[in-house]
Amino acid sequence: MSTIRHLSRDDAIKAGALDWAAALDDVRATTRLLRDGKAGMVAESVMPLGADPRNKAYGLPAFVGGEYDAAGLKWTVHRAEPIGDLPSISSTTIINRLADGSPIGSVESALLTRMRTAAVSAAAIRALKPGGLRSAALLGAGAHAQTHLDMLLSLFPTIETIHLWNRTPAHLDRLFGEASSSSATRLLPHADLAEAVADADVIICCTSAPQPFIGPSMVQPGRLIMQIGFHEVMFETIAATDIVTVDLWGDYAEKSAKSLFQMYRAGQFPAERVAADLPAILLDGWKPPADASLYFSSFGLNVFDIAFAARILKNAQALRIGTLLPSI
């Protein structure tokens, strides 16, 4: 009897889902495979789930060759707010072997998505701010903000201060409660947004805000604004920035609710103004001028989800982690 392996979130963690070094390796290796035509993805399939534009289901297929040898689909459901004990995002990634199509397994993958998103942010920060970080402002208090805080504390150990802000200040308590207690980095909560960003070398936007609130006054020479969340950044802010970068520009520019792509569809941003994408940043050594104001739009590439899930499933097989289910 043929079997497939299913990994719960705890299983995925035991198989290395929280390994930041491996996550960064996945980002770089998959970006190389994407450049070489050995990885690819098609535009996401989006299904609205009601009137709130944040309530949607997504089907995101991709393949990754090389050592990953995987083709897969991430199925994810987004809710504007958590309902009961359920998280606001639930996600499962299904993996088949690329070489012969045989089913391999499935992974509860909301955590993997957060890890790959934060790993892309880390890789972009290292490349766009090669002089290092003195301080950062982290906006939001949800799961993506938590993972980005873990990333900053793990991969940027010399950062002096991380300023924290959320529309509901009480939600910041969870970030403090789950932050590494061994870090020498100061974590400073702020009730006022302007105070939170005043001293930041990089502003990391991890909110689900349906209306933009990052205004052009936040654009400063040498500062990097990273958009991870939904629609936080005003068009005027992007227009005021010296250099605009993205993880990738593709067909999703015609559909995505990300601020940059909305601006593009509104005829206010020409695609040729994108200075560099992730392959140029990570593989070609593209560097911005040190005093330029920077904006990085992280659409979130499902090809990384497939690579991460394939690695975790391979580790799980070697370690005999997970639940075997009948397949064929």
N, C-alpha and C positions, 0 to 999 in steps of 0.2 A: 504494500500500500504506500502510495506517495503521500508525503506530509509537507506542510508549511509551518513556519515558526511565527508565533505571535508574541510580541514584546509589549508588556505594559510599560508605563512610565518608569516604575521602579526597576523593571528588567533593563530598560534602555540605559538607566543611570549605572547599573552594575556593569553594563557592557561598554561604558566609556562615553556616554552622552555628554558628560560635563567636563570632558578633557579639552581645555582651551587650546593647547598646542596642536592636538589632532584636528580641532575645528579650523584653526588657521591654515593648517596643511591642506585640508579639504578645499577651502576657499581658493587657495592658490592653484592647486592641482586641477580643480574643476574649471577654473578660469582659463588655464592653459588648454585643457581639452576642448573647451568651448571655442577658443580662438582657432584651434587646429581642426575644427569640424568633427571632433570625436565626442562631442556632447551637444545636445540641442534641446529645444523646447518649443512648444507652440503657444499661441495666445490662450490665456485662461478662459475657461467657460464659467460665466457668472450667472447665477440665478438669484434674483431679488427675493427676499423673504418678508415682504411687507412694505409699509410706507417709509420707514426709517431707512435712509440709504446705507447705514452701517450694518443692517441686517441682511446678510447675503450668504449664499453657499458658493464655493469655488471648487472647480475641478482643474487640477494643474498637472498635466503630464510632462515628462521629460525623460531623456536618456543620458547616461554617462558611461563612456567607454573606459578604456585603460584598465587599471586594477579594480575599478568599481564594477564594471561589466553588468550594468543595471539599467533596466527600463522600468518606469514606475508612474504612479499617480498619487498625488496628495489630494485628499478630499477633506475640505475644511468648512466649518459652519461658524460664521461670525454673528454675534448678537451685540447690540449696542451696550447692554449692561448684563452682568451675570443674573441668572434666574435661579433662585433657591441656592442649592449647593453646587450647581453647575458652573463651570468657568464660562467667560464670555466667548472664548474660542475653543472649539473641539476639533480635533484633527487626527486623521489616520493616513499613513503612507503605505501603499502596497507596492512590493518590489518583485519583478520577474528578472531572470537572468537575460541579459541582452543577447548573449551569444546564441541561445537556443529557445528563448521564450519560456523556459520552465519557471513555475512559480517558486519564489523563495520564502516570502513571508510578509508580515505587516508589522508596523510600529505605531504605537500611540505617539504622535509626532508634534503636538503643540510645543513641547519642550525643545525638540530638535529645531523647529522653526525659529524659536526665540534664540537658540544658540547660534544658528547660522546667520541670523540677522545681526546679532551683536558681534559675531566674528567678522562679518563684512565691515561693520562699523570700525572695529579695531584695525583691520588691515588698511582701510581708507584713512583713518586718523594717522597711523604710522607713516603712510606715504605722503599725505597732504600736510602734515605737521612734523617734518623730520627732526625739528629741534626739540621735540618732546612737549609735554603738557605741564603747565604749572597749575592750572585750575580748569574746571569744567562745570557747566550748569546742566543738570539733568532734569528735564521737565516731564512730569507724569509720575504716577505711582502704581501703575499696573504691572502686569507680568513682563512686558518688554522693558519697562524702566528697571525692574528688579534685575533682570538678566544683564542689562547694560551697566548697572551699578556693579554687579559681580565682575563683569568684564574689565571695567576701569580699575577696580581694586586688584584684580589678578594680573592684568597685562601692563598696567601703568603704575607700578609700585612707588615711583618717585613723585607722583602727582600730589601736590600739597593739599588742595581743597576741592571738594565736590559740593557745589551748591545745589540744593534740592528744592523743587517747587511743584505744587500740584493745585489744581483748581479747588479741591477739597483738602485743606491742609491736614486734617486729621488722618487722612490716608497715608501720609508720610511716615507714620509710626511704624507701619509694617516694613518699610524699607530699612529703617534703623534696626528693627528687631531681627532682620534676616541678613544684615550686612556682616562682613567678616570683622570679628572683634580684635584680630591681630594686626589690622592695618594701622599704619601711622597717619594715614590720610584723614583730614578733618572732614566730617560730614556736617554741613550747615543748612538747616531748613529755613525757608523764607516764606512769609505770607505774601510778600510783594514781588511780583514778577520782575520789575525793573531792578530791584535789589539783587535778585537771584542771578541775573545775567551780567551785572555790571562789571564783574571781575573775571569773566570767563574767557579762556582762550578758545574753547569750543562749546557750542550750545547743542545739546542732543535732545531732539523733540520726540518724545515717546508717548504722545497722548492720542486719544480718540476724538479730539475736538472736531465737531462738524463745521465749525466756522473758524477761519484763520485769525490768529492773534499775535503772530510774530511779525511785528511791524518793521519798517525800514530803519528806525532809530537803532535797531539791534545790529545793523550792519556796521562793522568796524574794520579798519586795516588789520590784516593778519588773523582775523577771527574766522573760524569755520562754523557754519550753521549746518547741522545734519538733520534732515527730515526723515524720521523713521515712521511716524504715525500717519494719520489720515489726511487731514487738510488744515495744517496748522499755520502755514506760511502764506502771507499776503503776496499777491502778484507784485505789488510795489517793492516788496522786500527782495524778491528774486531779481527784479529789474535793476535794483540799486546795487546788486552784488557784482564785483569785478569779474569773477570766474564762476561758472556753473558747471558742475560735474554730476554724473549719474552712475549708477551701477551698470545699466545698459539701456539703450534706447531701442525700442522694438515696436511691434504691432500694438502692444498694450498701451502705447501713448494715445491710441484712439479710444481707449475705454477707461483707463485707470482714473480713480478719483483723487490721486495724488495732486498736490498743488501745482507742480510743474507741468503735468500733463493737462490739467484743466486750463492752465494759462496758454499752453500750446494750442489746444482746441479752440480757445477763444480768440486766436489770431494775435496774441500778444507776446508770443515767444517763438522765434524761429529756431528750428531744430539745429541749424548750423551754428547756433551760439553755444552749444554744448562744447566745452573745451576738451573734455576727456571723459572716457568711460572707465569701468573697472579694469578691463584688459590693458588699456593704455597706462593706467595708474600703477597696476601691480606688475605687469610684464614688460612694459616698454620704458619704465623709469621716468614717466612724465612727472614734472614737478612744477608747481605754481610759483610765481614770485613770492618772496617771503612776506612782503607787505600787502599782498592782495587780500581783499575780502573774498571769502569762499562760501559756496553753497553746494552741498552734496545731497542729492535726492536718492534715497534707497527704496526702489520699487519693491525689491524682494524677489529674487530669482529662484523659481521652483527647481531649477537644475541642482541647486545646492541641497535642497531637501532630499532629493533622490540620492545624491552622493553620501550625505550624512546617514540616511537610513540604510544604505547598502553597507557602509562601514560598520555600523552598529550591529546589523544582522550577521555579518561575517564574524565579528568578535563574539557575538552571542552563541553562534554555532560552535566556535572553538571552546568556549567556556561552558557550553551546555546550559545556557540561560534561556528562559522563555517557555512557552507552552506549545507543544506540537499538536497540530490539528490535521485531520484527514483532508487530502486535497483531491487527488484523481483516483 
